[in-house]
Amino acid sequence: MRFYDFESARVKRFLKQHRARRAAIQLPAGLREHLREIVEPFAKMGVETLVLADSCYGACDLADEKAKQLGGDVLVHYGHADMGVSACLPTLYIEARMSVDPRGVVERVLPELKFKRVGLLTTVQHIAHLQDVAKLLRSSGIKPFIGRPGPRAKYPGQLLGCDFGCARSVAARVDGFLYIGTGEFHPLGAALATGKQVLAVNPISEGFKMLSPDIGAFLRARKAMVARATAGERFGIIVSTKPGQARFKLAEKIFKDLKRAGKVAHVLAVDEVRPEELGDFGFDGFICAACPRMPIDDAERFERPILTPFEARVMLGKAKFEPYRMDEVNRKEF
């Protein structure tokens, strides 16, 4: 059994529909080892493939312009769901859903689930199993809720690193959440966005962890980051040229507020954020108006403090640190 569904038949229909001769392929790092399997339908259709080997962080990081520049007729983007970013050439999203059925591990950890009303959350790779998990919960006397998608998500119950809308939409109706997926960033964000506990279940490792909205270590680290930045005078505002991360209006608002506070500020427009290169400017700190995950996931890569837009408000005395607020694209952020 194959681990991921790369939708070979759908890829062939897409290539035939657009009479593609050269197709650009865009992959996140986690799927690159599957390239041999991924290119099979292209080879069978006699379509030349061009693998775009730059980083790929999500559907927000669409490489359509580069694909066109390199002579691609179409772009096939793997590993993410379409979030509505406009493209300059025909683009197909292959979500690479996983075949692993999470019901076994969910059933095993049910004694850890102390909630009677549960919101179900996952990423696109496991979205097909959400209704089956809901049925399992109902059979165990637990009432499941699957929230409507946020502004960037495609499916009910789907979380993105920049969109926790599906969790917020049912937060008032549930006692807590059950998250199915890998990593802690998504369930942590849901806990902080809703003020509810999240039981994170990993269907691959079959491990689990309860995450609370008052996660002490995370909040202490972020508060320390704000405190370090407060003493700074010169700030770089990072904004991305990636099509789904280009929050230039937000960067302009942060720039004006920093200037009003007597700080020196510069907007830094980049495609790929490389801390070692940004460090050459000698800023006292950075504020990220690009990918919301960067200040959280990549903070240790920066020698100087890096803040979210919300944390910048805290630094400037415009907001209180608690309740803490995760950064989300398409929400009123600053």
Summary of the structure (lengths in Angstrom):
residues: 334
radius of gyration: 21.2
end to end distance: 47.1
largest distance: 62.0
contacts: 1102
relative contact order: 0.10
helix: 37%
strand: 20%
